Amino acid sequence: MTIHDLTRTPPPLLRRARLTFFVVAVILPIVITAVAVVILLAWLPTLPPQVATHWGVSGADRFGPPSVYLWILVGVGLGLPALMAIVTLASVGAHWGGAARLMGALSAGMSAFAAVMSLGSLAIQRELADPAESPGIGGTMALAFAALLLVGGIAWAVQPRVRPEQGRTLEPRYSVHVAKGERVVWVATTTMPRGALAFLLFVLLGLVALAAYMLGTGVEGGWIVALVVVVVGFALAATASFRVTVTPEGFSARALLGWPRIRVPLDEVESARAVDISPFGEFGGWGWRIAVDGRTGIVMRRGSAIEVTRQGRRPFIVTIDGAEEAAALLQAYVDRARTVAIPSTDRSTDSGKETS
């Protein structure tokens, strides 16, 4: 007997989705970039030794050899889509969804953007004797973004729509019973995986080094990089680890810095359960996320998570070890509160009948 695994996309639909994704995210960027490279190489004899590579408010202000655009074309038009495709295929696995479809559309759109941007920037400089006389690039940028939207939209439309199934419910490892007057507290910490944390720290250190170099040498824009370092550093510190707590008062999750945080009082909890989560398939990535179906949560990794269903609001999810025990304890408090409230309501009703 074959049991349907809800964490998997049906095989026929998955094969069609992956094949279409491969065409729009890998094959199409290769074709677009190859055509653009052929055109660029054919234009080289008509271009000056130095061309404008950057435009400011007053016009072209930086220059370089035409080959700069060749590397931009290959890097942005082919390298970036290839990286996006590899990450998507490796992360999604068998749990396909809207996030994978969006990445395929972006990959195709980025290749079109790079081709139009590179060729358009060179087209306005052909036959120019002095690259400083290059006209503005506003029209080229508008065409490049239009190409991104057009090609990306077509790539989105041709891919099949796959709505990811929610992960399966995990059963508690043991039954939790909380007696009247008894107070049981569950506390645990969920942290970003070490590999991801190490990568982000490496990127942050690179930004720190770049900011220090630019500020130390007086390079223009150094303060912008320094500001980015501060923002990225704070964001990393604020979202790298969260303390999750279940008490008789309800559920809470708080970053170790104290913010961001969320608290769900017990009287707002409808139910709690442990589920198996696919970060990319259901939430499109990692961190504090919003899923396509409206669920929100702190998604640090694949695996077990506590899902808190709230009154009048979408469920909130936190991936954490021991989610089965946390959900069972919170549900026990919810059941105890309902058991206490129901007899009180019945007595009030009976009393009213006797009085009348």
TITOR-159887 format. One record per atom (N, C-alpha, C, O): z negated, x negated, y negated; residue in one letter. Coordinates in steps of 0.02 Angstrom, whole numbers, plus 50000, padded with zeros to 5 digits. Atoms other than C-alpha are relative to their C-alpha. Layout:
ZXYa ...
This chain:
500004995850060m 500005000050000m 500004995649938m 499594991149933m 499965003950062t 500494993049830t 499625003449944t 499745009349930t 500394997350056i 499254995549688i 500314997749935i 500424991749926i 499705001750065h 499994996149513h 499494996349957h 498954998949945h 500445004050043d 499224982649404d 500165001749928d 500705000349903d 499884997750068l 499014989749230l 500094994349951l 500334995449895l 499925005550046t 498994972349154t 500714997050004t 500864992049972t 499325002649992r 500804969849206r 500515005249976r 500435011249986r 499434995850016t 502414976749134t 500385001350065t 500464996750104t 499604998749940p 503454985549271p 500554994850008p 500904993449960p 499535005549990p 504554971849349p 500705001049974p 500964996549941p 499324999250027p 506274979349309p 500034999749924p 500474996649895p 500025000050072l 505804982349128l 499834993049973l 500094990949922l 500195006750021l 504994965249116l 500594995250004l 500704991149959l 499425004349993r 506564956549181r 500505001249944r 500784996549915r 499534998450054r 507654965749056r 499744997649932r 500134995149891r 500305002250064a 506454962048912a 500034992549993a 500204989949939a 499995007350003r 506334943548954r 500714997349992r 500824992649954r 499315002250005l 508214941748975l 500265001249929l 500584996849899l 499774998550068t 508574950248809t 499664995549950t 499974993149902t 500375004650044f 507214939948725f 500324993050002f 500404989949950f 499705006749994f 507994923948793f 500674999649963f 500824994549932f 499364999950034v 509694928948725v 499914999649924v 500244995649891v 500074999850073v 509084932948548v 499584994349973v 499684992249916v 500465005250025a 507744919448536a 500234992950016a 500014988249983a 499775006749981v 508644904848619v 500764999349994v 501004995049958v 499285000650000i 510504907848647i 500295001249930i 500704997349906i 499734998450067l 510844915948477l 499854994549950l 500314992649913l 500115005750046p 509974902048376p 500434993950016p 500664990549970p 499565005649982i 510964889048474i 500705001149973i 501014996649945i 499324998450023v 512604897848434v 500044999649923v 500504996549896v 499995000050073i 512184900648250i 499944992949972i 500324991049927i 500105006850025t 511564882848225t 500614995650015t 500804991549974t 499415004049982a 513054875248317a 500585001449953a 500914996749930a 499464998350046v 514304884648209v 499864997249931v 500304994549898v 500185002750065a 513354879748051a 500064992449997a 500284989749946a 499945007449998v 513294861348104v 500744997949995v 500904993249960v 499295001650003v 515184861148132v 500275000849929v 500644996649905v 499774998950069i 515484868547959i 499734994649954i 500094992049912i 500305005150043l 514264856347878l 500344993350009l 500484989949959l 499675006549989l 515084841247960l 500715000149971l 500944994949947l 499334999650030a 516794847447903a 499974999449924a 500464997349893a 500075000450073w 516144848347724w 499804993149974w 499884991649915w 500265006550023l 515434830647719l 500484996149956l 500274993249906l 499555003850043p 517024822547649p 500065002749929p 500254999049883p 499934996950067t 517004834747502t 499344999949961t 499315002549905t 500655000150033l 515174831447458l 499864993149970l 500084988149997l 500175006450030p 514504817847342p 499494996350043p 499174999450086p 500485003849960p 513424803747415p 499295002649993p 498895002350040p 500664997050012q 511904812047337q 500095007349980q 500525009049940q 499974992950016v 511614830847331v 499305002449980v 498804999149995v 500654997150020a 510244841647257a 499655002850062a 499965006550101a 500394997549944t 508874845247383t 499415004349978t 499075007250020t 500554995950025h 507624854047271h 500175002349929h 500444998649889h 499894997150066w 507724865547121w 499355002249969w 498935005350002w 500584997750036g 506404868346990g 500195005349949g 500735008249954g 499874995050051v 506284880046841v 500614998149958v 501005002449938v 499465002350044s 507504869446741s 500634997950038s 501104995350008s 499415001849960g 508734866646885g 499844994850053g 499264993850070g 500085005049947a 509024853147016a 499574994149975a 499714991449921a 500445005450022d 507644839947007d 499864994850055d 499534989850042d 500075005049948r 507684830847175r 500664999550038r 501025004450046r 499345001349970f 509144822947267f 499934995750062f 499434992250071f 500005003949938g 509584815147434g 500685000450032g 501135003750006g 499354999949965p 511014812247557p 500125006950031p 499645010450046p 499844993449969p 511924827647627p 499715000850069p 499615006550092p 500274999449932s 511214823547799s 499315003250001s 499085005550054s 500654996650003v 509544830447739v 500075007350023v 499645009950058v 499904993049982y 510264847847759y 500165000850075y 500025006050105y 499874999849928l 510844843647935l 499355000350039l 499285004050087l 500645000149965w 509064839747987w 499615006449987w 499275008950032w 500334993550015i 508404855347899i 500315005450044i 499955009750071i 499654995049960l 509714865647989l 499794999750073l 499655004950103l 500185000749929v 509294858648160v 499255001550010v 499075004850059v 500724999049991g 507404858748133g 499785007249992g 499435009950034g 500204993150014v 507204876048056v 500425005050040v 500155010050064v 499564995349967g 508704884348136g 500004999750075g 500205004550108g 499995000749928l 508484877748312l 499314998050027l 499075001050076l 500645002349976g 506844868448332g 499455005249995g 499085006350043g 500534995050009l 505714881848260l 500105006150046l 499625008250078l 499904994549951p 506514896348360p 499844997950071p 499565001950109p 500145002349932a 506404885848518a 499254999650013a 499015001650066a 500735000449994l 504554882548487l 499705007050005l 499255008150046l 500254993249997m 504244901048454m 500145003350067m 499735006950094m 499824997149936a 505154905848613a 499574997250056a 499345000950100a 500415003149947i 504194893348721i 499295002749998i 499015004450049i 500684997650007v 502514898748652v 499955007350023v 499465009250056v 500014992949981t 502944917148676t 500045000850076t 499635004450105t 499924999349928l 503544915348855l 499404997450038l 499215000250090l 500585002849966a 502054904548902a 499385004349989a 498955004750034a 500614996250016s 500774915948818s 500015007050028s 499505009550052s 499964993049980v 501404933248864v 499945000750075v 499595005250100v 500004999249927g 501694930449049g 500325006550020g 500885008150000g 499744993649975a 501914947249134a 499775006049958a 499905011749976a 500274994650042h 501074957248995h 500415000349936h 500184997949884h 499544999850057w 502534960748878w 499795005449951w 499425010149969w 500174994950050g 502384970548717g 500364998849934g 500834994849931g 499675000350065g 502854972448534g 499964993149969g 500414991349931g 500065006650030a 502224955148487a 500564995450024a 500844991649984a 499465004249974a 503474946648602a 500675002149971a 501094997949955a 499384997550031r 504864957748535r 500074997649929r 500624995749908r 499985002350069l 504404953048357l 500164992549996l 500534990449952l 499865007150000m 504414934448399m 500734998550015m 501024993949987m 499295000849987g 506154936148471g 500425001549939g 500894997949925g 499634998350061a 506764944748313a 499914994649947a 500404993049912a 500125005250049l 505954931448203l 500394993650017l 500654990249972l 499635006049979s 506754917448305s 500735000549980s 501024995849953s 499304999050018a 508484924748281a 500085000049924a 500554997049897a 499964999750073g 508154928448097g 499924993249967g 500264991749918g 500105006750030m 507524910748061m 500624995750007m 500774991749962m 499395004049992s 509114903048132s 500525002149949s 500874997849921s 499524997650050a 510174914048018a 499784997849930a 500204995949890a 500265002250064f 509054909947870f 500164992749987f 500394990949933f 499875007250008a 509214891147899a 500744998649990a 500924994349950a 499285001250007a 511104892147919a 500255001949931a 500614998149900a 499764997850066v 511404902147760v 499704995749945v 500054994149896v 500335004050052m 510144892047660m 500324993049995m 500454990649940m 499715006850000s 510874875147712s 500725000149975s 500914996249931s 499294999850020l 512704879747697l 500085002549929l 500515000049892l 499944997550069g 512444889647537g 499814994849949g 500124994349896g 500215005350047s 511514875247454s 500544994749992s 500624991949938s 499475005050004l 512944863447496l 500655002949971l 501024999449938l 499384996950024a 514334875847456a 500064999849924a 500604998749897a 499985000050074i 513844876547272i 500054992949972i 500114992149911i 499975006950024q 513914857447264q 500644996450021q 500734990550005q 499385003249979r 515614854147341r 500434998249939r 500485002149891r 499565002550052e 516794844047231e 499634998349935e 499964996949885e 500375001950060l 515384840547106l 499974992449994l 499844989050043l 500055007250011a 515404823247028a 499274998049990a 499064992650011a 500705001550014d 513574824146972d 499585005650030d 499635011350008d 500424994749969p 512304833447083p 499525003249951p 499285008849963p 500454997150049a 511224836146929a 500305006249967a 499945010249937a 499674994250029e 512524848946873e 500025006050047e 500365011050034e 499994994649950s 512194859847026s 499745006449969s 499235006449933s 500244993650026p 512024878246981p 499365002350035p 499154999250084p 500614997549971g 510474888347021g 500095002250072g 500645003650095g 499984998449928i 510014892447201i 499745007050014i 499655008950072i 500274993349990g 509354910047173g 500435004450043g 500185007950087g 499554995849960g 510884918547244g 500014997950073g 500045002250117g 500015002549931t 510864907447398t 499365002250036t 499395004250094t 500634997949970m 509024911447430m 500025007550017m 499785009650070m 499964992849987a 509374930047415a 500435001450062a 500265005650103a 499584999249942l 510794928647541l 499654997850064l 499745000950117l 500355002549941a 509704918547660a 499495005050025a 499445006250085a 500494995049979f 508314931447660f 500345006350026f 500095009650072f 499634994249975a 509594945247681a 500244998750071a 500225003250113a 499785001749932a 510284936147833a 499425000250049a 499505002550106a 500604999749956l 508524934347904l 499845007250019l 499735008750077l 500164993049987l 508204952947886l 500535003450043l 500375007350089l 499464996849963l 509914958147952l 500014997750073l 500005001950118l 499975002549932v 509974946748104v 499355001550038v 499375003450096v 500634998449967g 508124949048140g 499955007450018g 499695009150071g 500014992849985g 508314967948129g 500445001750060g 500255005850101g 499564998749942i 509784967848250i 499674997450064i 499705000750116i 500345002849941a 508814956448369a 499425004450023a 499295005050083a 500544995549982w 507344968448362w 500285006350034w 500005008750083w 499724993849975a 508454983548395a 500284999350071a 500225004050110a 499685000749935v 509344976448547v 499494998650055v 499654999450114v 500505001249949q 507734971848636q 499685006650022q 499575011049980q 500314993849977p 506954985348745p 499305000849973p 498934996049965p 500674998550023r 505394993848681r 499535000250059r 499615004350104r 500495000349946v 503934989448793v 499315000949970v 499084996849930v 500684998850024r 502234996948757r 499524997250052r 499494999750109r 500445003149950p 500924985848841p 499445004750022p 499145008349982p 500564996149973e 499674994448954e 499354996449983e 499324990349982e 500665003050012q 497854991848912q 499734996950065q 499894999350120q 500275003449943g 496914980249026g 499555004550043g 499305009550019g 500404996049954r 495974986849177r 499264999849981r 499024995049951r 500724999750012t 494164992149165t 499654995750052t 499814996050112t 500395004349956l 492934979649239l 499345003550017l 499015006149972l 500634996849979e 491464986249340e 499414995449987e 499474989349995e 500605004150010p 489704980349296p 499804996550065p 499894999250119p 500215003749941r 489014967149414r 499365003150029r 499225002250089r 500584996449975y 487414977349427y 499865005949953y 500085005949896y 500144994050039s 486784994149367s 499414998849953s 498914995849973s 500525001050050v 485754994249208v 499645006649987v 499965011649971v 500414994250015h 484325006649187h 499464997949951h 499084993249964h 500505001650052v 483265006249030v 499515005749996v 499695011349979v 500514994850000a 481635015749042a 499815001849928a 499934997949881a 500224997850066k 480935025548896k 499484995249972k 498994993550006k 500465004750032g 480065013948775g 500154992750016g 499864988349985g 499825006949982e 480834998548857e 500534997349953e 500995000949934e 499535003150047r 481764986448744r 500324993950033r 499984989050048r 499625005549970v 483114975348819v 500544997849951v 500905002049923v 499515002750048v 484204964048711v 500474995250036v 500254991150077v 499495004549971w 485814955348762w 500334996149943w 500584999049895w 499735004350053v 486414940448657v 500444994750033v 500254991750083v 499555005349975a 487894928848687a 500464997849943a 500515001149892a 499555002850050t 489134918248591t 500704999350029t 500784996950085t 499305001049980t 491024918648601t 500314994949952t 500244995549892t 499745005650039t 491944903148542t 500744998950016t 500965000250071t 499295001749991m 493744898148517m 500084994750055m 499664990250058m 499905005149947p 494434888248667p 500034992949971p 500274991949915p 500055006950025r 494164869548651r 500684997149981r 500754993649931r 499335002650015g 496024865648657g 500255002549933g 500514998649893g 499784997150064a 496434877548515a 499594997349942a 499864995849889a 500435002550053l 494934871748414l 500174992849984l 500194990949925l 499825007050012a 495414853448437a 500674999549962a 500744995349918a 499355000150035f 497204857148382f 499915001849927f 500194998549883f 500104997850069l 496634866448226l 499624994749960l 499774993649901l 500365005450034l 495414852448183l 500484994249984l 500444991149931l 499515005450012f 496834839848202f 500455001849941f 500594997549899f 499584997850056v 497924850148084v 499604999649935v 499874997449883v 500425000350060l 496474851547961l 499914992849975l 499944991549915l 500085007050020l 496184832747963l 500654997249971l 500644993249924l 499365002150029g 498044830147932g 500085002549929g 500344998849886g 499974997450067l 497954841447781l 499534996449953l 499694995149895l 500485003950041v 496414832147718v 500304993349981v 500264991249923v 499695006550014a 497334815547733a 500575000849949a 500654996749904a 499454998950047l 498864822647644l 499745001549930l 500014998949881l 500284998450065a 497814829947504a 499704993849966a 499804992749906a 500295006150028a 496874813447482a 500544995349975a 500474992249922a 499465004450021y 498504803747474y 500335002549936y 500464998749890y 499664997250058m 499314815647349m 499574999649938m 499814998149883m 500455000450057l 497784816247237l 499894992849978l 499854991349919l 500125007050017g 497514797547248g 500594996549967g 500504992149925g 499395003150028t 499314793047206t 500295003949942t 500785001849911t 499764996050056g 499544806647076g 500635003950014g 500995005749968g 499414996149982v 500904815847172v 499905007249977v 499365010149985v 500044993150025e 501294832847095e 499875004950057e 500175004450111e 500164995049950g 500554847447190g 499414998150045g 499275001850092g 500565002149959g 499074837947263g 499435005050000g 499105006050051g 500554995250005w 497834850847200w 500145006250042w 499685009550066w 499834994349958i 498794864447293i 499824998650072i 499545002950107i 500165001949931v 498614855147457v 499244999850009v 498995001950061v 500735000149996a 496764852347420a 499715007050005a 499245008250042a 500234993149996l 496534870947391l 500145003050069l 499735006750096l 499844997749932v 497414874547556v 499504997250050v 499295000850096v 500495003049955v 496214862547642v 499345003949998v 499045005250050v 500624996350007v 494714871947572v 500055006850035v 499605008950071v 499914993349971v 495414888947624v 500044999550076v 499715003450111v 499935000849927v 495914883047799v 499344998050031v 499155000550084v 500645002249973g 494254874247825g 499495005650003g 499145006350053g 500464994450000f 493254889547775f 500205005250053f 499775007850089f 499774995149951a 494334901047882a 499854997750071a 499655001750114a 500145002649933l 494134889648033l 499265000450016l 499065002450071l 500724999749989a 492254888448011a 499755007150009a 499285008450047a 500224993049998a 492104907247987a 500225003850062a 499925008850079a 499724996249943t 493114912448139t 499994996150066t 500244998650116t 499995004049938a 492824898648268a 499505002550051a 499595001450111a 500524997949953s 491264906448343s 499645006249973s 499535006949913s 500344993850019f 490384923448343f 499415001150047f 499444999750107f 500594998149961r 488654929048400r 500035007650011r 500065011549964r 499954992949982v 488724945748492v 499325002350026v 499004998850066v 500674997549983t 487154956348511t 500035007450018t 500355011449984t 500094993149980v 486744972448602v 499255001450000v 498874998050036v 500704998250006t 485064980448556t 499935007650004t 500445011150005t 500084992750002p 484314997948560p 500275003149936p 500395009249934p 499724997450063e 484964999548382e 500765000450001e 501055003849958e 499284999849996g 486774996748433g 500324993350015g 500024989150048g 499595005849985f 488114983348438f 500154996249936f 500274999449884f 499815003950059s 488464969048318s 500344993550022s 500204990850075s 499675006549990a 489584953748307a 500034996649933a 500264999549884a 500065003550063r 489304940648174r 500234992850008r 500044989450055r 499805007050000a 490144924148134a 499394995649988a 498914997849956a 500575004350008l 488974909348140l 499854998349927l 499294996449910l 500115000950072l 489224907447952l 499685006149968l 499475005849910l 500274993850028g 488604925147929g 500535005049979g 500385010949971g 499444995750018w 490304932247881w 500634997150030w 500724991050030w 500024992749997p 491374940847939p 499525002550053p 499314998850097p 500454997049952r 490274952848035r 500175007450007r 500485010449963r 499924992949989i 490304970348108i 499385002650036i 499104999350079i 500584996949968r 488904982048157r 500185007350015r 500435010949972r 499884993149978v 489074998348256v 499335002950020v 499085001350074v 500644996949981p 487465008648253p 500075004150065p 500625006450081p 499984996649935l 487005016848418l 500255007249994l 500615009650038l 499794993050006d 487285034448351d 500745000749985d 501005006249985d 499284999950011e 489095029648311e 500404997850062e 501014998050062e 499675002349938v 489465023148487v 500115005950046v 499645009350065v 499844994849951e 490355035448599e 499934997550071e 499655000950114e 500055002949933s 490485024048749s 500144992549995s 500394990049945s 499875007249997a 490585005848801a 500234998450071a 500005001350120a 499765002149935r 491514997548942r 500254992849995r 500374990349940r 499715006849997a 492124980348996a 500725000650023a 500875004350070a 499294999849985v 493994977449001v 500284993050006v 499984988249983v 499645006449994d 495214963649044d 500544999949946d 500955004449942d 499585000250059i 496174958148889i 500544994650006i 500414989050030i 499455004850007s 497864949648867s 500114999149925s 500395003549893s 499985000850073p 497774942348689p 500705001049970p 500785004949923p 499334999550028f 499634940448657f 500335006650018f 500675009649976f 499684993949978g 500184955348758g 499745006249964g 500135010649947g 500304994150031e 498974967748679e 499884999349925e 499935004249888e 500195000950070f 498514960048511f 500464995349961f 500374994349901f 499525004250035g 499944948248471g 499734993249979g 500034989949937g 500275006550017g 498854932748462g 499254999850007g 498955003950042g 500715001249993w 497084926448442w 499675000349931w 499994999649880w 500374999450063g 495724928548311g 499765007149990g 499705011050037g 500184993150016w 495164944348221w 500655003849993w 501025002949945w 499334997149993r 496624955348269r 499995007649995r 499475010850004r 499884992849998i 497324972948252i 500585001150047i 501124998450037i 499474998649951a 498324979548400a 500475005449974a 500325008849926a 499514995050019v 499854990548389v 499715007050006v 499885011549967v 500294993449989d 498825005248454d 499405001449954d 499085006649960d 500534998950048g 497555003248314g 499334996950017g 498894996649975g 500635003349982r 496174994348410r 499924993549960r 500424990249945r 500155006350034t 495334979848320t 499534996050043t 499214998750089t 500465003949960g 494354965548389g 500024992649985g 500444990149948g 500065007350003i 493834947448400i 500274997550067i 499934997950118i 499655002049938v 495054940248527v 500054992550001v 500464989549966v 500035007349996m 494664922348572m 500394997250059m 500624991550057m 499695002649939r 495434920948745r 500205005850044r 500065011650029r 499834994949949r 496134930248894r 499415001050046r 499064996350062r 500534998849952g 494904938749009g 499575005849980g 499805010549947g 500464994350009s 493384949949001s 499825000949927s 499764996249889s 500184998250068a 492934959048841a 499605006450001a 499695010650045a 500374993850008i 491714972448786i 500395004349951i 500575002149896i 499644995350043e 492584987748713e 499525005549980e 499245009150022e 500464995050027v 491534998948600v 500425005549968v 500765004449919v 499664994250028t 492265016148569t 499565003349947t 498995005149962t 500404997450056r 491685022748399r 500215007049981r 500795008949989r 499864993150021q 491575040448334q 500465000049939q 500304997149887q 499544999350056g 493065044548224g 500394993749983g 500744993649933g 499665006350015r 493735026748232r 500274997050065r 500074998950120r 499715003349942r 494755015748347r 499494995350033r 499024993049999r 500475004549967p 493845005048478p 500014993049971p 500514990749943p 500065006950021f 493224987748435f 499874995850062f 499484997850105f 500015004149939i 493414973648562i 499794992849983i 499984990149931i 500195007050007v 492614956548582v 500074996750069v 499754998950117v 499945003649937t 493144944448719t 499404995350007t 499254991449962t 500615004049990i 491594936248792i 499814999950073i 499945004750110i 500275000349932d 490824930448955d 499415004850005d 499015005449959d 500544995349990g 489644943249028g 500125006749968g 499645010549956g 499854993750032a 490544957848949a 499795005950043a 499615011250017a 500204994549955e 490154968449103e 499285001949990e 499115007849987e 500704998650010e 488284966649077e 499875002949930e 499475007549923e 500094997650068a 488404969248888a 500215007349994a 499865011449963a 499764993150004a 489434985148908a 499535004750038a 499405010350015a 500454995749960a 488274991949043a 499355001349962a 499105006949963a 500614999150037l 486744989048934l 500105004749940l 499695009149928l 499874995650058l 487514997148780l 500115007150023l 499875011849991l 499894993249975q 488095011948883q 499345003150023q 499245009250016q 500654997449979a 486335013548955a 499605002649939a 499275007749943a 500354997750061y 485625014848778y 500325006449974y 499975010949951y 499664993950022v 486955027748734v 499795005950044v 499665011350018v 500194994649954d 486535038048890d 499275002149988d 499115008149991d 500714998450012r 484665036848854r 499925004149936r 499535008949935r 500044996350063a 484915042848675a 500245007150009a 499955011749980a 499754993349988r 485925057748736r 499525004150043r 499445010150032r 500484996649957t 484645061948870t 499395002449960t 499135007849973t 500574998250042v 483265062248740v 500195005649952v 499795010049938v 499784995150050a 484295072548617a 500135006950029a 499995011949996a 499814993649970i 484865086248736i 499405004750012i 499445010549992i 500574995549991p 483135093048788p 499735002649934p 499515008349929p 500254998050065s 482615093248605s 500415005849973s 500135010549944s 499574994650023t 484115104248563t 499885006350038t 499895011850009t 500124994149959d 483765115948709d 499355003549980d 499335009749978d 500644997050018r 481945118648657r 500065003849934r 499785009249926r 499914996850064s 482475122848480s 500375006650009s 500205011649976s 499624993949988t 483715135648545t 499575005450033t 499605011250014t 500434995249966d 482455143748662d 499495003049953d 499355009049955d 500494997750048s 481165144848525s 500305005349953s 499975010249935s 499674995250044g 482425153748415g 500095006750035g 500035011950003g 499914993749964k 482755166648550k 499355003950005k 499345010049999k 500644996649994e 480905170348573e 499795003149934e 499515008649933e 500194997550066t 480645172448386t 500385006449983t 500105011149954t 499604994150015s 482065184848371s 499825005950045s 500115011250038s 
